[in-house]
Amino acid sequence: MRIFPVAAAAVLASTAILTTAGAASAAPDTACMRAGLSTLKGAGLFTTVAKSGVPLDFAVKQLGVTVRPGKEAVVGSVPNPVPLSVLLADHRAGNNSVFVYPWC
């Protein structure tokens, strides 16, 4: 069954982002995560991103997402398109996230 490898890859990727982000000691930024969900829903993208992820170039060019200063080396380890689970984990990382989200 192909579902397990895909799910396992998403879990590993989100773990890698959180480990790199160093958010283990900070409280999760659920306000940022909720704002990200609202942004996706408001743009009519939630269902698409939930199914297929969001391509990094779209997030940068269309949504205004940027790489957090000092995290440039980590971007290469982020899956592209970014699965929703990884995207939400990065939002919860707050100031330790890999990306800066204009709505947070």
C-alpha angles and dihedrals in degrees: 000000000000098000095078096056091048092048091046091051091051092050092048092048093050090047089052092052094048092046091049092044091055093220095142094103097042127079111256113264096234092163090062091046092051090048090052091051090049091050092052092046093046090052091048090243103112098096093045094048091045090055103034110012126236122284112237094230090055092049091051100040101035105026101034097240114159135189112260111246109262093024098083093109091055096056092079090063094054112101115243116244091036111230116233092245091056092044092053092046090054091049090052090053089073113187089003094058123122091234135044112227117204091217095057 
